[in-house]
């Protein structure tokens, strides 16, 4: 059973240590060894989809999610 904290409005939120850390585009690029501009271009072209977007439109990325997206793209393109 996963324990969750409950916010005052009743939404269950996983404990902080269990939530994946979302990366900035520059941090993701560094982890993948590519430029931030390439990540931005892939996002613009629809190749990569961010895990979340801030209200002002900034992307936040989960590293494992991006790796899955890239793996699927590689498999699709042979």
Helices and strands as residue ranges (DSSP letters): E 4-6, E 12-14, G 16-18, H 25-32, H 36-44, E 52-53, E 59-60, H 63-77
